[in-house]
Amino acid sequence: MLALFAIKKWGKKMFKLYGKEERCLWCGKKGKEQYKETTMKIKHAKPPEEKAIVCSDKCEKKVLETCKHIEKWMLFYAVGVGIGGLMSIAALFNPITGKNFMPITIGGLFILGTTMICAPFVTQQTVKWLGLKKGMVSGRICGILSILLGIILLYNF
């Protein structure tokens, strides 16, 4: 329900960054005099074409490369987050069953972390707040933290 509200609210303005001034989608810089509008074609997205502003040809190239990367890795991301997320919560069943599911949880954290490093896709709100480049970096940092948490649990297990 919340996802439907977010889609309706931000729908066609997905890549308009927060703030009073226009900002580049890739680097998030604001205050440029000349912005360039670019159209990104994303398979399996609604709408399939998104318009965004970029500050240079270099940023436009990076945005289009990122769109191709997203299309290529989306299935891997969905499977990795699904399996890793389910495995990560396995330890919640320890008190119920009396068995130790901690190795499954640790494996889930490694899968989740690896997925977020290879496919650092973040929410549209994060992209609006940070820009695409910094948003992907924050996704990778979350992946690294997930793997570190798995290492800490493995060490204490």
Phi and psi in degrees as a GROMACS rama.xvg file:
@    title "Ramachandran Plot"
@    xaxis  label "Phi"
@    yaxis  label "Psi"
@TYPE xy
-64.2798  -37.5889  LEU-2
-64.5363  -39.5489  ALA-3
-64.1983  -39.2587  LEU-4
-62.4215  -43.3362  PHE-5
-64.2287  -39.8379  ALA-6
-65.1649  -42.6202  ILE-7
-66.9823  -40.9047  LYS-8
-70.3606  -45.6702  LYS-9
-101.891  -11.3531  TRP-10
-5.79463  -89.8752  GLY-11
-84.5316  -5.46005  LYS-12
-105.201  29.2804  LYS-13
-56.7681  -40.3615  MET-14
-102.077  19.2757  PHE-15
-89.1129  118.057  LYS-16
-77.5549  155.447  LEU-17
-65.1232  155.301  TYR-18
116.169  165.673  GLY-19
-77.0399  -31.5697  LYS-20
-94.5245  151.706  GLU-21
-70.5227  144.986  GLU-22
-134.105  153.024  ARG-23
-69.7824  136.098  CYS-24
-62.8316  -41.916  LEU-25
-75.7113  -58.7216  TRP-26
-94.9259  -16.1842  CYS-27
78.521  6.61816  GLY-28
-71.6333  143.513  LYS-29
-123  167.683  LYS-30
89.8193  5.18981  GLY-31
-73.546  145.381  LYS-32
-79.0126  -36.2408  GLU-33
-120.298  109.718  GLN-34
-100.847  153.407  TYR-35
-116.428  133.458  LYS-36
-91.6014  133.747  GLU-37
-125.343  153.04  THR-38
-113.63  125.665  THR-39
-105.924  133.168  MET-40
-104.205  117.418  LYS-41
-122.345  119.943  ILE-42
-66.8107  148.566  LYS-43
62.8319  19.7995  HIS-44
-108.465  155.543  ALA-45
-124.083  112.897  LYS-46
-74.6633  157.444  PRO-47
-70.7291  -15.5403  PRO-48
-121.375  134.331  GLU-49
-122.691  142.496  GLU-50
-104.864  142.099  LYS-51
-147.775  161.892  ALA-52
-107.42  143.241  ILE-53
-132.432  158.268  VAL-54
-95.1679  -15.3649  CYS-55
-155.124  170.732  SER-56
-65.8405  -34.1109  ASP-57
-62.9421  -44.3874  LYS-58
-67.014  -37.1672  CYS-59
-63.2608  -42.3426  GLU-60
-62.6004  -42.3729  LYS-61
-64.6742  -40.2425  LYS-62
-63.0503  -45.4099  VAL-63
-66.6438  -36.8841  LEU-64
-64.1407  -39.4704  GLU-65
-64.9032  -39.3535  THR-66
-60.858  -41.4432  CYS-67
-65.6916  -39.1555  LYS-68
-62.4884  -41.6917  HIS-69
-63.3436  -45.1728  ILE-70
-60.4375  -40.381  GLU-71
-69.5982  -38.6192  LYS-72
-102.356  2.37794  TRP-73
-62.1614  -42.5794  MET-74
-64.9697  -43.7686  LEU-75
-58.2209  -43.5651  PHE-76
-61.5531  -48.389  TYR-77
-62.8303  -44.92  ALA-78
-67.1676  -44.3476  VAL-79
-63.5488  -44.3016  GLY-80
-69.4027  -38.3258  VAL-81
-63.6389  -53.6438  GLY-82
-66.897  -46.8531  ILE-83
-61.9714  -40.5669  GLY-84
-65.1738  -44.0951  GLY-85
-65.4222  -40.9961  LEU-86
-67.4113  -33.2753  MET-87
-66.3535  -27.3593  SER-88
-94.4956  8.57198  ILE-89
-62.4787  -30.9351  ALA-90
-66.6711  -16.4257  ALA-91
-65.3997  -20.7565  LEU-92
-89.6468  0.487034  PHE-93
-56.5065  -51.0682  ASN-94
-67.1784  -29.1334  PRO-95
-73.4765  -46.179  ILE-96
-94.3386  -20.6071  THR-97
81.2207  0.261672  GLY-98
-98.411  160.002  LYS-99
-97.8444  111.396  ASN-100
-101.287  13.8216  PHE-101
-60.5876  -38.4173  MET-102
-60.4438  -34.9833  PRO-103
-68.0106  -40.7408  ILE-104
-62.9278  -43.1027  THR-105
-63.5519  -42.6248  ILE-106
-61.6266  -39.6877  GLY-107
-63.0909  -39.5119  GLY-108
-64.8494  -39.2603  LEU-109
-65.4697  -42.1905  PHE-110
-64.3799  -44.8173  ILE-111
-62.9396  -44.3806  LEU-112
-64.3036  -43.5334  GLY-113
-63.6767  -39.7199  THR-114
-62.2543  -44.9046  THR-115
-70.8796  -24.7865  MET-116
-76.949  -43.6216  ILE-117
-73.5412  -36.1563  CYS-118
-130.537  78.7997  ALA-119
-81.4294  61.3581  PRO-120
-85.5666  128.027  PHE-121
-114.966  171.345  VAL-122
-70.6688  162.361  THR-123
-66.1814  -27.4817  GLN-124
-66.8366  -38.0886  GLN-125
-66.3341  -39.6758  THR-126
-63.9149  -41.3659  VAL-127
-64.3533  -35.9879  LYS-128
-79.1731  -44.6515  TRP-129
-106.308  -23.8113  LEU-130
97.6256  162.891  GLY-131
-67.6061  -43.1074  LEU-132
-63.3315  -52.561  LYS-133
-68.7567  -30.6864  LYS-134
-63.4637  -42.8437  GLY-135
-67.3539  -35.8906  MET-136
-63.6586  -42.5736  VAL-137
-64.5271  -34.5438  SER-138
-63.2326  -41.8231  GLY-139
-67.119  -37.3951  ARG-140
-62.6791  -41.0769  ILE-141
-62.6471  -37.3376  CYS-142
-63.6844  -42.9741  GLY-143
-63.9932  -42.6771  ILE-144
-63.1115  -36.1597  LEU-145
-64.7711  -43.5158  SER-146
-65.762  -40.7577  ILE-147
-62.8611  -39.3955  LEU-148
-62.458  -40.0451  LEU-149
-62.6529  -39.9619  GLY-150
-64.9838  -42.9726  ILE-151
-62.6161  -44.5493  ILE-152
-64.8386  -37.5504  LEU-153
-65.4494  -40.6482  LEU-154
-64.9655  -39.6612  TYR-155
-85.2053  -9.83746  ASN-156
